[in-house]
Amino acid sequence: MSRLTIFTSLYNSEEKVKRLYQSLCEQSVKDFIWLTIDDGSTDSTKRVIDKYISEGKIDINYVYQENGGKHRAMNRAIQIADTELFVTIDHDDYFVSDAVETILRVWDSTEKGRDLIGMVGYRGKNDTETMHGERFADKDYCQFRELISNECNFETTVIFQTERVKAFSYPEIKGEYWAVEAYLFRMIDYSNYIFKKIEKPLIICEYLPTGLTMSGKFNYPKGLLRYYEMIANNERKWMERIEARSKCIALGKITEEEVHVSFDFLENLIAFILSPIPYTHYKKILKS
């Protein structure tokens, strides 16, 4: 059995996935399975993947689902995966030629304690330059937020230990097709898991202003509410909890959803006073 699952969520990917497929075929080590979940494509994506399967160059598993968003595909992929490790790559990105070899080599040389959940490498412009000049914190092992030094535009390649990441998932809300990408990583941090860093670009990508990392989150306010509820209930930093509570109040009012936040009189009072600020912000963006 392969040691690594490489997961790609596909949606109308017939013109975009070729470069990724070529990079998989060119890997110096092919101890992986490419798990593709087609999120309701309306083009010829299935025909393209069927052609790749027929070529027999790499091991491919194609799964189709009704359109539900990348986060639903991710949840499903994690549960399907039965390999030791699991990594995600977008359909319009591609791997450096020794990515799989590097992942397996670093993992095999890594001390595995009960709190280790995976590894984190860079995404880059090429195989030597990171996307925005990112540099990991000066620690070999730490929580995800510590590793990326809380920078906003920090592009990473995250490799999970499959059995451990199965305990986590994105919220799936009827009528919403997007989830906050950071949700999963916050949950992992709050569970006190750590990552091993890999100081090398593993994925080459183009930073697209229309991609999931740049758009969409304010169009799905219930999912955003779930994200800030998690922060309000788990964050150790007082100011971050207050900010999250104020956003929960605002989003609860907008969505008419019940807010599930632990009771703290002082924090709730301050958050209530501040809540008109995020309320005005979200209402404005939701109208646009």
QUITA-V14838 format. One record per residue. N is the residue number from 1. PHI is phi in whole degrees, 0 to 359 (none if undefined). OMEGA is omega in whole degrees, 0 to 359 (* if undefined). Layout:
N/PHI/OMEGA ; N/PHI/OMEGA
This chain:
1/none/179 ; 2/295/182 ; 3/265/187 ; 4/231/169 ; 5/262/173 ; 6/255/185 ; 7/256/175 ; 8/228/172 ; 9/274/183 ; 10/252/170 ; 11/209/184 ; 12/47/190 ; 13/256/188 ; 14/303/182 ; 15/267/189 ; 16/255/192 ; 17/270/186 ; 18/300/182 ; 19/296/176 ; 20/298/179 ; 21/302/179 ; 22/300/181 ; 23/293/177 ; 24/290/178 ; 25/295/184 ; 26/267/180 ; 27/298/180 ; 28/291/174 ; 29/231/185 ; 30/247/180 ; 31/275/183 ; 32/208/169 ; 33/238/178 ; 34/266/179 ; 35/265/180 ; 36/251/175 ; 37/246/181 ; 38/276/186 ; 39/271/175 ; 40/78/181 ; 41/301/177 ; 42/248/178 ; 43/256/184 ; 44/260/180 ; 45/304/182 ; 46/299/180 ; 47/299/179 ; 48/296/181 ; 49/293/176 ; 50/302/178 ; 51/297/179 ; 52/298/179 ; 53/299/182 ; 54/294/179 ; 55/290/174 ; 56/69/183 ; 57/281/179 ; 58/220/180 ; 59/277/184 ; 60/232/173 ; 61/242/180 ; 62/256/179 ; 63/231/178 ; 64/252/172 ; 65/220/173 ; 66/298/183 ; 67/304/181 ; 68/218/180 ; 69/104/183 ; 70/299/183 ; 71/294/176 ; 72/292/177 ; 73/297/179 ; 74/296/178 ; 75/303/182 ; 76/293/181 ; 77/298/180 ; 78/299/181 ; 79/286/178 ; 80/288/188 ; 81/302/178 ; 82/231/178 ; 83/266/180 ; 84/292/185 ; 85/233/185 ; 86/215/179 ; 87/222/181 ; 88/249/173 ; 89/219/179 ; 90/287/185 ; 91/293/181 ; 92/255/172 ; 93/255/176 ; 94/207/183 ; 95/273/166 ; 96/292/192 ; 97/294/180 ; 98/248/183 ; 99/299/182 ; 100/297/178 ; 101/302/180 ; 102/295/181 ; 103/302/183 ; 104/290/180 ; 105/295/180 ; 106/295/180 ; 107/298/181 ; 108/294/181 ; 109/264/184 ; 110/265/175 ; 111/288/188 ; 112/254/176 ; 113/264/184 ; 114/288/180 ; 115/256/180 ; 116/272/180 ; 117/246/179 ; 118/166/183 ; 119/225/178 ; 120/226/172 ; 121/245/180 ; 122/270/157 ; 123/258/187 ; 124/220/172 ; 125/286/177 ; 126/207/186 ; 127/280/177 ; 128/235/184 ; 129/255/174 ; 130/284/187 ; 131/297/186 ; 132/232/182 ; 133/77/182 ; 134/298/172 ; 135/218/179 ; 136/294/173 ; 137/299/185 ; 138/280/178 ; 139/218/178 ; 140/281/181 ; 141/227/173 ; 142/187/178 ; 143/292/187 ; 144/302/182 ; 145/297/178 ; 146/291/184 ; 147/295/182 ; 148/265/174 ; 149/58/177 ; 150/59/177 ; 151/282/184 ; 152/286/184 ; 153/259/182 ; 154/247/185 ; 155/270/186 ; 156/233/168 ; 157/248/185 ; 158/253/178 ; 159/247/183 ; 160/257/164 ; 161/284/195 ; 162/302/184 ; 163/298/181 ; 164/280/181 ; 165/287/178 ; 166/299/179 ; 167/282/185 ; 168/238/178 ; 169/201/174 ; 170/278/175 ; 171/293/178 ; 172/248/187 ; 173/246/181 ; 174/304/178 ; 175/85/179 ; 176/243/188 ; 177/241/181 ; 178/210/174 ; 179/224/178 ; 180/294/185 ; 181/302/182 ; 182/289/184 ; 183/307/183 ; 184/298/184 ; 185/287/174 ; 186/297/179 ; 187/301/180 ; 188/295/177 ; 189/299/181 ; 190/293/176 ; 191/268/174 ; 192/67/172 ; 193/274/180 ; 194/234/179 ; 195/237/170 ; 196/263/181 ; 197/273/172 ; 198/238/187 ; 199/273/182 ; 200/199/172 ; 201/295/178 ; 202/252/181 ; 203/236/174 ; 204/258/185 ; 205/218/171 ; 206/249/182 ; 207/274/186 ; 208/260/181 ; 209/294/178 ; 210/262/183 ; 211/282/183 ; 212/297/182 ; 213/285/184 ; 214/245/187 ; 215/214/165 ; 216/103/194 ; 217/294/181 ; 218/277/175 ; 219/275/183 ; 220/228/191 ; 221/293/180 ; 222/291/176 ; 223/295/178 ; 224/294/176 ; 225/300/179 ; 226/301/180 ; 227/296/182 ; 228/286/172 ; 229/299/180 ; 230/301/180 ; 231/295/182 ; 232/299/184 ; 233/270/187 ; 234/233/187 ; 235/292/179 ; 236/276/183 ; 237/280/187 ; 238/301/183 ; 239/294/178 ; 240/293/177 ; 241/294/179 ; 242/298/180 ; 243/300/180 ; 244/296/179 ; 245/298/180 ; 246/296/178 ; 247/289/176 ; 248/297/179 ; 249/300/180 ; 250/297/182 ; 251/289/175 ; 252/297/178 ; 253/293/181 ; 254/293/185 ; 255/271/186 ; 256/61/177 ; 257/260/174 ; 258/290/180 ; 259/264/182 ; 260/255/180 ; 261/230/180 ; 262/300/185 ; 263/278/171 ; 264/212/190 ; 265/303/184 ; 266/294/181 ; 267/297/179 ; 268/294/180 ; 269/295/180 ; 270/297/180 ; 271/297/179 ; 272/297/180 ; 273/296/183 ; 274/277/191 ; 275/300/177 ; 276/300/180 ; 277/293/177 ; 278/293/179 ; 279/300/179 ; 280/297/180 ; 281/298/183 ; 282/291/178 ; 283/299/180 ; 284/294/182 ; 285/289/180 ; 286/295/178 ; 287/281/185 ; 288/279/*
